[in-house]
Amino acid sequence: MVPEKPESDVSSVTGTAYIFPGQGSQYVGMGKDLFEAHPGARHIFEHADEILGLRLSRVCFEGPEEELKQTKNTQPAIFVHSIAVVSVLRTGKAAMAAGHSLGEYSALVYAGALSFEDGLRLVRLRGELMHQAGIDRPGTMAAVVGLDAGAVEKVCKDAEREGVVRPANFNSPGQIVISGSVQGVRKAMQLAKEAGAKLAKELPVSGAFHSPLMEPARAGLKAALESVEISDAELPVYANVTGQAVTRAEEIRRLLFEQLTSPVRWEETITAMVAGGASRFVEIGPGKVLQNLVKRIAPAVETAGIEKAVDVG
């Protein structure tokens, strides 16, 4: 179990939101300093190794990078790192939370809706199912910079004569990721450039995440979600699918299932959190991807990473 109380004092902090990163934030060596400095974090990594029956901690700390980048490893690795951070937090308890894609599972563990053990098993299975779906129905993703959401949606619609392609991540104003078949995505990239995009770049991914090509993973994830206990969240968690707060257990279950093939509405999520009173966003996990997105969405709010939330010395 995740420790009920972190190593430091915890009190509710009005206006503080915790945001949990998703795939793409990983790096070899992540979490090693936490593991070595904090017994609580060490317990999380060791417990994860026991649950999975593999040395996920070794993959996090030592790599190799190619092994860490495999979706089936990346997703549980980032999840475990995030929960290890939670176990040693020095700041107060957040008023609300959200996570980008797989990070939504981390946010729900933090909010008490999922146990650490069930969350870990779910993200490991989710990673395996998404990896297999990428083999069964090959696809790709691309970042489009410099077009608004309406323009990207039109580009995708016009490109669908070449193959499936949809907006997958509405990350920030003018930064949207598209996902689908190789032919569809590449046609959309071409059309995006013709429409005035500053950048249309294919991403090094193993599948067309958050698109209809993830359909083969749906049945397995649905069965897994139905088999685990999900509780009402103790604080609002803003869902990727809607960009709005959710606390009720059955709605959480439904939205986690829909998230697999639906776009991540991150810009809407952050905007809604600010409207709900968030004035400080702390990224709980590796990297600074989400902090940078928040700065583009809501420049007036404060952002911080784990270096300001956790003593790793």
VMD Tcl script that draws the C-alpha trace (Angstrom):
set ca {
  {0.00 0.00 0.00}
  {1.01 3.63 -0.48}
  {1.76 5.11 2.95}
  {-1.37 6.81 4.32}
  {0.72 9.76 5.44}
  {3.80 11.03 3.57}
  {7.09 11.51 5.38}
  {6.24 15.18 5.88}
  {3.26 17.03 7.32}
  {0.25 17.34 5.04}
  {-2.51 19.93 5.11}
  {-4.97 21.02 2.43}
  {-3.67 23.85 0.26}
  {-6.37 25.92 -1.43}
  {-5.43 26.78 -4.99}
  {-2.77 24.08 -5.42}
  {-3.30 21.51 -8.17}
  {-1.18 18.42 -8.73}
  {-0.67 17.33 -12.33}
  {0.74 13.93 -13.26}
  {2.66 13.35 -16.51}
  {2.10 10.70 -19.15}
  {4.18 8.82 -21.67}
  {7.06 10.81 -23.13}
  {8.32 12.22 -19.82}
  {10.45 9.19 -18.97}
  {14.25 9.18 -18.82}
  {16.85 6.65 -17.69}
  {17.77 7.33 -14.06}
  {14.37 8.69 -13.05}
  {13.52 8.07 -9.42}
  {16.95 6.84 -8.39}
  {17.61 9.87 -6.17}
  {14.24 9.41 -4.47}
  {14.89 5.70 -3.97}
  {18.27 6.34 -2.34}
  {17.17 9.26 -0.14}
  {13.71 8.27 1.10}
  {12.51 4.99 2.66}
  {8.95 5.77 1.56}
  {9.95 6.05 -2.09}
  {12.15 2.95 -1.82}
  {9.15 1.01 -0.53}
  {7.03 2.11 -3.50}
  {9.60 0.95 -6.07}
  {10.28 -2.34 -4.28}
  {6.57 -3.04 -3.83}
  {6.00 -2.36 -7.54}
  {8.74 -4.86 -8.44}
  {7.02 -7.48 -6.28}
  {3.58 -6.86 -7.77}
  {4.80 -7.00 -11.37}
  {7.27 -9.82 -10.86}
  {10.00 -7.87 -12.65}
  {12.70 -5.33 -11.81}
  {10.90 -2.26 -13.05}
  {13.11 -0.21 -10.72}
  {16.20 -1.42 -12.59}
  {14.65 -0.33 -15.90}
  {13.92 3.11 -14.42}
  {17.35 3.58 -12.87}
  {19.62 1.86 -15.41}
  {17.67 1.41 -18.65}
  {18.58 0.66 -21.34}
  {16.58 3.47 -22.88}
  {15.05 1.22 -25.53}
  {13.62 -1.01 -22.80}
  {12.27 1.95 -20.83}
  {10.66 3.37 -23.99}
  {8.58 0.23 -24.56}
  {5.00 1.23 -23.83}
  {4.45 -1.74 -21.52}
  {7.35 -0.50 -19.35}
  {7.01 3.26 -19.82}
  {3.50 3.49 -18.44}
  {4.07 1.64 -15.14}
  {7.50 3.29 -14.76}
  {6.09 6.82 -14.89}
  {3.16 5.80 -12.68}
  {5.47 4.34 -10.01}
  {7.78 7.37 -10.14}
  {4.82 9.70 -9.62}
  {3.48 7.74 -6.64}
  {6.99 7.59 -5.16}
  {7.03 11.39 -5.30}
  {3.62 11.50 -3.62}
  {4.99 9.35 -0.78}
  {7.61 11.95 0.17}
  {5.85 15.23 -0.59}
  {6.86 18.17 1.55}
  {4.08 20.47 0.31}
  {0.48 20.36 1.48}
  {-2.27 18.22 0.02}
  {-3.62 19.56 -3.25}
  {-7.15 20.87 -3.71}
  {-7.53 19.12 -7.08}
  {-5.61 16.89 -9.49}
  {-5.33 15.83 -13.12}
  {-3.08 13.64 -15.22}
  {-2.16 13.54 -18.90}
  {-3.27 10.22 -20.42}
  {-1.75 7.49 -18.20}
  {-1.12 10.24 -15.63}
  {-4.86 10.23 -14.94}
  {-4.36 6.87 -13.19}
  {-1.66 8.43 -10.97}
  {-4.00 11.33 -10.16}
  {-6.77 8.90 -9.18}
  {-4.45 7.00 -6.83}
  {-3.47 10.31 -5.24}
  {-7.17 11.19 -4.88}
  {-7.95 7.87 -3.17}
  {-10.14 6.53 -5.97}
  {-7.74 3.69 -6.86}
  {-5.31 1.69 -4.75}
  {-1.67 1.79 -5.73}
  {-1.73 -1.95 -6.43}
  {-4.77 -1.82 -8.71}
  {-3.51 1.32 -10.43}
  {-0.17 -0.34 -11.15}
  {-1.76 -3.48 -12.57}
  {-4.09 -1.40 -14.70}
  {-1.37 0.78 -16.24}
  {0.85 -2.25 -16.89}
  {-2.03 -4.00 -18.66}
  {-2.99 -0.81 -20.46}
  {0.57 -0.48 -21.74}
  {0.62 -4.09 -22.91}
  {-2.76 -3.76 -24.64}
  {-1.77 -0.51 -26.35}
  {1.52 -2.05 -27.47}
  {-0.30 -5.01 -28.99}
  {-2.88 -2.75 -30.62}
  {0.00 -0.88 -32.23}
  {1.16 -4.17 -33.74}
  {-2.31 -5.31 -34.80}
  {-3.32 -1.94 -36.25}
  {-0.10 -0.01 -36.98}
  {-0.22 3.75 -36.78}
  {1.67 6.86 -35.79}
  {1.27 10.31 -34.26}
  {2.46 13.81 -35.16}
  {2.72 17.16 -33.43}
  {1.12 20.10 -35.20}
  {2.18 23.58 -34.04}
  {0.67 26.87 -35.11}
  {-2.92 25.93 -35.99}
  {-5.99 26.25 -33.78}
  {-8.21 23.31 -32.89}
  {-10.77 24.01 -35.61}
  {-8.10 24.11 -38.31}
  {-6.53 20.85 -37.12}
  {-9.92 19.12 -37.00}
  {-10.57 20.24 -40.61}
  {-7.14 19.02 -41.70}
  {-7.82 15.62 -40.17}
  {-11.24 15.38 -41.78}
  {-9.81 16.28 -45.19}
  {-6.98 13.74 -44.77}
  {-9.26 10.83 -43.88}
  {-9.55 9.82 -47.52}
  {-5.99 8.52 -47.09}
  {-6.61 6.78 -43.77}
  {-7.78 7.22 -40.19}
  {-6.49 10.39 -38.49}
  {-7.91 12.32 -35.54}
  {-6.80 14.96 -33.04}
  {-5.40 13.03 -30.06}
  {-3.99 15.60 -27.62}
  {-5.24 19.18 -27.37}
  {-2.15 20.12 -25.36}
  {-2.09 23.93 -25.41}
  {-3.06 26.80 -27.71}
  {-1.50 26.05 -31.07}
  {-0.01 22.70 -30.01}
  {-2.08 19.66 -30.97}
  {-1.04 16.04 -31.54}
  {-2.81 14.02 -34.22}
  {-3.00 10.22 -34.35}
  {-4.02 7.52 -36.81}
  {-2.80 5.42 -39.70}
  {0.59 6.24 -41.18}
  {-0.97 7.32 -44.47}
  {-3.66 9.40 -42.78}
  {-1.27 11.16 -40.41}
  {1.26 11.95 -43.12}
  {-1.46 13.36 -45.37}
  {-2.71 15.48 -42.47}
  {0.84 16.72 -41.87}
  {1.05 17.82 -45.49}
  {-2.33 19.58 -45.32}
  {-1.40 21.21 -42.01}
  {1.73 22.73 -43.53}
  {-0.31 23.98 -46.48}
  {-2.77 25.53 -43.99}
  {0.03 27.49 -42.33}
  {1.28 25.25 -39.51}
  {4.68 26.28 -38.19}
  {5.57 22.65 -37.60}
  {4.15 19.22 -38.41}
  {6.47 16.56 -37.05}
  {5.95 12.82 -36.79}
  {6.62 11.44 -33.30}
  {8.62 8.33 -32.36}
  {5.73 6.28 -30.96}
  {4.74 2.62 -31.19}
  {1.08 3.16 -31.99}
  {-1.75 5.56 -32.77}
  {-2.69 6.36 -29.18}
  {-6.04 8.04 -28.39}
  {-7.39 7.13 -31.82}
  {-9.80 4.51 -33.20}
  {-6.78 2.29 -33.98}
  {-6.61 1.51 -30.24}
  {-9.92 -0.34 -30.60}
  {-8.29 -3.82 -30.13}
  {-7.27 -2.77 -26.61}
  {-10.76 -1.78 -25.49}
  {-12.16 -5.17 -24.50}
  {-9.20 -6.07 -22.30}
  {-9.14 -2.70 -20.58}
  {-12.90 -2.73 -20.03}
  {-12.73 -6.14 -18.34}
  {-9.85 -4.99 -16.13}
  {-11.61 -1.77 -15.12}
  {-14.75 -3.70 -14.23}
  {-12.77 -6.09 -12.03}
  {-11.12 -3.50 -9.76}
  {-12.55 -1.51 -6.89}
  {-12.90 2.18 -7.65}
  {-14.01 4.54 -4.89}
  {-15.37 8.07 -5.03}
  {-12.42 10.46 -5.24}
  {-11.54 12.45 -2.12}
  {-10.86 15.54 -4.24}
  {-11.84 16.63 -7.76}
  {-9.92 14.89 -10.55}
  {-10.25 16.52 -13.95}
  {-10.83 13.91 -16.64}
  {-9.03 13.85 -20.00}
  {-12.18 12.97 -21.93}
  {-14.27 15.93 -20.74}
  {-11.80 18.38 -19.24}
  {-14.14 18.61 -16.25}
  {-13.99 17.52 -12.61}
  {-15.14 14.04 -11.62}
  {-15.44 12.42 -8.20}
  {-18.05 9.63 -8.54}
  {-16.64 6.12 -8.86}
  {-18.75 4.86 -11.76}
  {-18.12 8.00 -13.79}
  {-14.38 7.58 -13.17}
  {-14.58 3.97 -14.43}
  {-16.48 4.99 -17.57}
  {-14.17 7.88 -18.41}
  {-11.01 5.78 -17.98}
  {-12.43 3.36 -20.53}
  {-13.43 6.11 -22.97}
  {-10.03 7.78 -22.58}
  {-8.30 4.98 -24.50}
  {-9.72 6.05 -27.88}
  {-10.68 9.66 -27.09}
  {-8.56 12.82 -27.31}
  {-6.84 14.24 -24.24}
  {-8.43 17.65 -23.68}
  {-5.53 19.08 -21.69}
  {-6.05 22.74 -22.58}
  {-9.69 22.51 -21.47}
  {-8.60 20.66 -18.33}
  {-6.17 23.35 -17.19}
  {-8.59 26.14 -18.08}
  {-11.31 24.44 -16.01}
  {-8.93 23.92 -13.07}
  {-8.00 27.61 -13.08}
  {-11.70 28.49 -13.19}
  {-12.15 26.11 -10.25}
  {-9.61 28.02 -8.16}
  {-6.21 26.56 -9.11}
  {-3.47 29.17 -8.94}
  {-0.43 26.89 -8.53}
  {0.31 23.73 -10.49}
  {2.89 21.21 -9.25}
  {4.03 18.51 -11.70}
  {4.32 15.22 -9.83}
  {6.61 12.99 -11.88}
  {9.57 13.05 -14.25}
  {10.28 15.98 -16.53}
  {8.69 19.39 -17.10}
  {6.37 18.70 -20.03}
  {3.17 19.59 -18.19}
  {4.64 22.68 -16.52}
  {5.54 24.03 -19.94}
  {2.04 23.35 -21.27}
  {0.43 25.06 -18.28}
  {2.57 28.15 -18.87}
  {1.20 28.36 -22.41}
  {-2.41 27.80 -21.34}
  {-2.48 29.98 -18.21}
  {0.59 32.25 -18.10}
  {-0.50 33.98 -14.87}
  {-0.45 30.89 -12.66}
  {2.55 29.56 -10.75}
  {4.12 26.27 -11.81}
  {6.61 24.02 -10.04}
  {8.17 20.59 -10.39}
  {9.22 17.95 -7.91}
  {12.46 19.77 -7.12}
  {10.38 22.35 -5.22}
  {7.98 19.81 -3.73}
  {10.38 17.15 -2.51}
  {13.64 17.09 -0.62}
  {15.85 14.72 -2.62}
  {19.11 15.67 -0.98}
}
mol new
graphics top color blue
foreach p $ca { graphics top sphere $p radius 0.5 }
foreach p [lrange $ca 0 end-1] q [lrange $ca 1 end] { graphics top cylinder $p $q radius 0.2 }
display resetview
